[in-house]
């Protein structure tokens, strides 16, 4: 049986670590693409040479062209620039819009049946743009953010309560950043509501730490940002698609009336299988959570309006 094929665009820390995680498991051949000559080739060769040690017979190649990505099952887009000092949010948005747009066109040329996972920031707006450029059905375009935000939330809760992360059930919805919405109402530990276990003021501190999760890591690293947890989150999505697991995971998906949001990509729980987004899962939100999710959607809408005002 032929191996699955996964292409990762962008050979920075997130892209390269994602490539390594998938290669290590041995279920897919990997293509790592970047515009910088030598970087994807060198990193791919280094990962390939770990095969005998980790027991993987997968193939991995690095390239500066898209031809080697032909007929990929899944394509992960991590390409884009990080926000530099003095750069406005709009500058970052419009620069990455150009990059993601160009990448998406190339992906569509060589892998017209692939499922796209977008990771580039600002996440929700970039997924929206990849969907527009690709003209793929909405089921085949999704964004990674909610899994990462939820993982951070669960990590902090597990640490607070001194329990296994596996005993915590939680979702963080909405946009990636200040507008994310941890759903307190459905957060449980061993089936017990979180609000019965942690006082509300302490819980709010943990929620705020979750919102600041990326910034906290940047504060330590100074010149870089998170990539271990983001890459693990991407791989969870990739595996749910390739193995048709039908896991319910919070991801940016295109909404058409669900959660009273229309025509936008927003982070909600979705069922992920071999065809991509197989179902939008509706969970009960409190009125304040519903309002927060609406605010989050409004922020995404604002970014899309900036992107397309010159169309």
NORZIBEL-V297909 format. One record per residue. SS is DSSP state (hx for helix, st for strand, lp for the rest). PSI is psi as a letter, one per 20 degrees, with the letter a starting at -180 (999 if undefined). D_FIRST is the distance of its C-alpha to the first C-alpha in Angstrom with 1 decimal. Layout:
ss->SS psi->PSI d_first->D_FIRST
ss->SS psi->PSI d_first->D_FIRST
This chain:
ss->lp psi->p d_first->0.0
ss->lp psi->q d_first->3.8
ss->lp psi->q d_first->6.4
ss->st psi->r d_first->9.2
ss->st psi->p d_first->12.3
ss->st psi->p d_first->15.8
ss->st psi->p d_first->19.0
ss->st psi->p d_first->22.3
ss->st psi->o d_first->25.5
ss->lp psi->o d_first->28.4
ss->lp psi->k d_first->28.2
ss->lp psi->a d_first->31.1
ss->hx psi->g d_first->31.1
ss->hx psi->g d_first->29.2
ss->hx psi->g d_first->26.5
ss->hx psi->h d_first->26.1
ss->hx psi->h d_first->26.1
ss->hx psi->g d_first->23.4
ss->hx psi->g d_first->21.3
ss->hx psi->g d_first->22.1
ss->hx psi->g d_first->21.3
ss->hx psi->g d_first->17.8
ss->hx psi->g d_first->17.2
ss->hx psi->h d_first->18.8
ss->hx psi->h d_first->16.4
ss->lp psi->j d_first->13.3
ss->lp psi->i d_first->10.9
ss->st psi->q d_first->11.4
ss->st psi->q d_first->12.7
ss->st psi->p d_first->16.3
ss->st psi->p d_first->18.9
ss->st psi->o d_first->22.5
ss->st psi->p d_first->25.2
ss->lp psi->q d_first->28.9
ss->lp psi->h d_first->32.0
ss->lp psi->p d_first->33.5
ss->lp psi->p d_first->32.9
ss->lp psi->h d_first->31.6
ss->hx psi->g d_first->30.9
ss->hx psi->h d_first->27.2
ss->hx psi->g d_first->26.7
ss->hx psi->g d_first->28.7
ss->hx psi->g d_first->27.1
ss->hx psi->g d_first->23.5
ss->hx psi->g d_first->24.5
ss->hx psi->g d_first->26.2
ss->hx psi->g d_first->23.2
ss->hx psi->g d_first->20.9
ss->lp psi->i d_first->23.6
ss->lp psi->i d_first->23.4
ss->hx psi->g d_first->19.8
ss->hx psi->h d_first->21.3
ss->hx psi->g d_first->23.6
ss->hx psi->i d_first->21.4
ss->lp psi->k d_first->18.5
ss->lp psi->p d_first->16.0
ss->lp psi->j d_first->13.7
ss->lp psi->q d_first->13.1
ss->lp psi->q d_first->14.7
ss->st psi->p d_first->17.7
ss->st psi->q d_first->20.2
ss->st psi->q d_first->23.5
ss->st psi->q d_first->25.2
ss->lp psi->i d_first->28.3
ss->lp psi->r d_first->26.8
ss->lp psi->i d_first->24.3
ss->hx psi->h d_first->22.6
ss->hx psi->i d_first->20.0
ss->hx psi->j d_first->19.1
ss->lp psi->p d_first->18.1
ss->lp psi->k d_first->15.7
ss->lp psi->q d_first->15.5
ss->lp psi->g d_first->14.5
ss->st psi->p d_first->17.4
ss->st psi->p d_first->20.5
ss->st psi->p d_first->23.0
ss->st psi->o d_first->26.5
ss->lp psi->j d_first->28.8
ss->lp psi->q d_first->31.0
ss->lp psi->r d_first->34.7
ss->lp psi->q d_first->38.0
ss->lp psi->q d_first->39.6
ss->lp psi->p d_first->43.0
ss->lp psi->q d_first->45.7
ss->lp psi->p d_first->49.2
ss->lp psi->i d_first->51.4
ss->lp psi->p d_first->48.6
ss->lp psi->r d_first->49.0
ss->hx psi->h d_first->46.3
ss->hx psi->h d_first->46.5
ss->hx psi->g d_first->46.1
ss->hx psi->g d_first->42.9
ss->hx psi->g d_first->41.7
ss->hx psi->h d_first->42.5
ss->hx psi->g d_first->41.1
ss->hx psi->h d_first->37.7
ss->hx psi->g d_first->37.7
ss->hx psi->g d_first->37.9
ss->hx psi->g d_first->35.1
ss->hx psi->h d_first->32.7
ss->hx psi->g d_first->33.6
ss->hx psi->g d_first->32.9
ss->hx psi->g d_first->29.5
ss->hx psi->g d_first->28.6
ss->hx psi->g d_first->29.6
ss->hx psi->g d_first->27.4
ss->hx psi->g d_first->24.4
ss->hx psi->h d_first->25.0
ss->hx psi->h d_first->25.3
ss->hx psi->h d_first->21.9
ss->lp psi->m d_first->19.8
ss->lp psi->i d_first->21.7
ss->lp psi->j d_first->19.2
ss->lp psi->r d_first->18.8
ss->st psi->p d_first->20.3
ss->st psi->p d_first->23.2
ss->st psi->o d_first->24.5
ss->st psi->p d_first->27.9
ss->lp psi->i d_first->29.6
ss->lp psi->q d_first->32.5
ss->lp psi->q d_first->36.0
ss->lp psi->p d_first->38.0
ss->hx psi->g d_first->34.9
ss->hx psi->h d_first->35.8
ss->hx psi->h d_first->37.4
ss->hx psi->h d_first->34.5
ss->hx psi->g d_first->32.0
ss->hx psi->g d_first->34.6
ss->hx psi->g d_first->34.8
ss->hx psi->h d_first->31.1
ss->hx psi->g d_first->30.9
ss->hx psi->g d_first->34.0
ss->hx psi->g d_first->32.7
ss->hx psi->h d_first->29.2
ss->lp psi->k d_first->30.4
ss->lp psi->q d_first->27.1
ss->lp psi->q d_first->27.5
ss->hx psi->h d_first->28.8
ss->hx psi->h d_first->25.8
ss->hx psi->j d_first->23.7
ss->st psi->p d_first->26.3
ss->st psi->r d_first->27.2
ss->st psi->q d_first->29.1
ss->lp psi->o d_first->28.9
ss->lp psi->g d_first->32.3
ss->hx psi->h d_first->33.0
ss->hx psi->g d_first->30.5
ss->hx psi->g d_first->32.2
ss->hx psi->h d_first->35.7
ss->hx psi->h d_first->34.9
ss->hx psi->g d_first->33.7
ss->hx psi->g d_first->36.9
ss->hx psi->g d_first->39.0
ss->hx psi->h d_first->37.4
ss->hx psi->g d_first->37.8
ss->hx psi->h d_first->41.5
ss->hx psi->g d_first->42.1
ss->hx psi->g d_first->40.5
ss->hx psi->g d_first->42.7
ss->hx psi->g d_first->45.8
ss->hx psi->i d_first->45.4
ss->lp psi->l d_first->44.0
ss->lp psi->r d_first->41.1
ss->lp psi->q d_first->37.3
ss->hx psi->h d_first->35.5
ss->hx psi->i d_first->33.3
ss->hx psi->i d_first->36.5
ss->st psi->p d_first->37.1
ss->st psi->p d_first->36.0
ss->lp psi->q d_first->36.9
ss->lp psi->p d_first->36.1
ss->st psi->p d_first->37.4
ss->st psi->a d_first->37.5
ss->lp psi->a d_first->38.9
ss->lp psi->r d_first->38.9
ss->lp psi->o d_first->38.0
ss->lp psi->b d_first->41.4
ss->lp psi->h d_first->44.8
ss->lp psi->j d_first->44.1
ss->lp psi->q d_first->41.3
ss->st psi->n d_first->42.1
ss->st psi->p d_first->41.4
ss->lp psi->n d_first->41.7
ss->hx psi->h d_first->44.2
ss->hx psi->h d_first->44.6
ss->hx psi->j d_first->41.2
ss->lp psi->p d_first->40.8
ss->st psi->q d_first->41.1
ss->st psi->o d_first->41.0
ss->lp psi->k d_first->40.2
ss->lp psi->i d_first->41.2
ss->st psi->p d_first->44.5
ss->st psi->p d_first->45.3
ss->hx psi->h d_first->45.4
ss->hx psi->i d_first->48.9
ss->hx psi->i d_first->50.2
ss->lp psi->h d_first->49.1
ss->lp psi->p d_first->49.9
ss->lp psi->q d_first->53.2
ss->hx psi->h d_first->52.7
ss->hx psi->h d_first->54.2
ss->hx psi->h d_first->51.8
ss->hx psi->h d_first->48.8
ss->hx psi->h d_first->49.9
ss->hx psi->g d_first->49.8
ss->hx psi->h d_first->46.3
ss->hx psi->g d_first->45.3
ss->hx psi->h d_first->47.0
ss->hx psi->h d_first->45.3
ss->hx psi->g d_first->41.9
ss->hx psi->h d_first->43.1
ss->lp psi->j d_first->44.1
ss->hx psi->g d_first->41.0
ss->hx psi->g d_first->39.8
ss->hx psi->h d_first->43.4
ss->hx psi->g d_first->44.1
ss->hx psi->g d_first->41.3
ss->hx psi->h d_first->42.5
ss->hx psi->h d_first->46.0
ss->hx psi->g d_first->44.9
ss->hx psi->h d_first->42.7
ss->lp psi->g d_first->45.2
ss->lp psi->j d_first->43.1
ss->lp psi->a d_first->39.7
ss->lp psi->a d_first->38.0
ss->lp psi->q d_first->35.5
ss->lp psi->h d_first->31.9
ss->hx psi->g d_first->30.6
ss->hx psi->g d_first->30.9
ss->hx psi->g d_first->29.9
ss->hx psi->h d_first->26.6
ss->hx psi->h d_first->25.9
ss->hx psi->g d_first->26.7
ss->hx psi->g d_first->24.3
ss->hx psi->h d_first->21.4
ss->hx psi->h d_first->22.3
ss->hx psi->g d_first->22.0
ss->hx psi->g d_first->18.7
ss->hx psi->h d_first->17.2
ss->hx psi->h d_first->18.9
ss->hx psi->g d_first->17.3
ss->hx psi->h d_first->13.6
ss->lp psi->j d_first->13.8
ss->lp psi->l d_first->16.3
ss->lp psi->h d_first->18.9
ss->lp psi->k d_first->21.9
ss->st psi->q d_first->24.0
ss->st psi->o d_first->27.5
ss->st psi->q d_first->28.3
ss->st psi->o d_first->31.1
ss->st psi->r d_first->30.1
ss->st psi->o d_first->31.8
ss->st psi->q d_first->31.1
ss->st psi->p d_first->33.1
ss->st psi->p d_first->35.8
ss->st psi->m d_first->37.7
ss->lp psi->h d_first->40.4
ss->hx psi->q d_first->38.7
ss->hx psi->k d_first->40.9
ss->hx psi->k d_first->43.5
ss->lp psi->p d_first->41.7
ss->st psi->p d_first->40.9
ss->st psi->k d_first->39.0
ss->st psi->q d_first->38.0
ss->st psi->o d_first->35.1
ss->st psi->q d_first->36.3
ss->st psi->o d_first->34.7
ss->st psi->r d_first->34.3
ss->st psi->p d_first->32.0
ss->st psi->q d_first->29.0
ss->st psi->p d_first->26.1
ss->st psi->p d_first->22.8
ss->st psi->a d_first->19.6
ss->lp psi->h d_first->16.7
ss->lp psi->j d_first->19.5
ss->st psi->c d_first->21.5
ss->st psi->o d_first->25.0
ss->st psi->h d_first->25.0
ss->st psi->q d_first->28.5
ss->st psi->p d_first->31.6
ss->lp psi->p d_first->32.9
ss->lp psi->p d_first->36.7
ss->lp psi->q d_first->38.5
ss->lp psi->p d_first->42.2
ss->lp psi->q d_first->44.0
ss->lp psi->r d_first->47.6
ss->hx psi->h d_first->49.9
ss->hx psi->h d_first->49.9
ss->hx psi->h d_first->46.1
ss->hx psi->g d_first->45.8
ss->hx psi->g d_first->48.4
ss->hx psi->h d_first->46.6
ss->hx psi->h d_first->43.4
ss->hx psi->g d_first->45.4
ss->hx psi->g d_first->46.9
ss->hx psi->g d_first->43.5
ss->hx psi->h d_first->42.5
ss->hx psi->h d_first->45.8
ss->hx psi->g d_first->45.0
ss->hx psi->g d_first->41.7
ss->hx psi->g d_first->43.6
ss->hx psi->g d_first->46.2
ss->hx psi->g d_first->43.6
ss->hx psi->h d_first->42.1
ss->hx psi->h d_first->45.6
ss->hx psi->g d_first->46.3
ss->hx psi->g d_first->43.1
ss->hx psi->j d_first->44.0
ss->lp psi->h d_first->47.8
ss->lp psi->j d_first->47.9
ss->lp psi->999 d_first->45.6
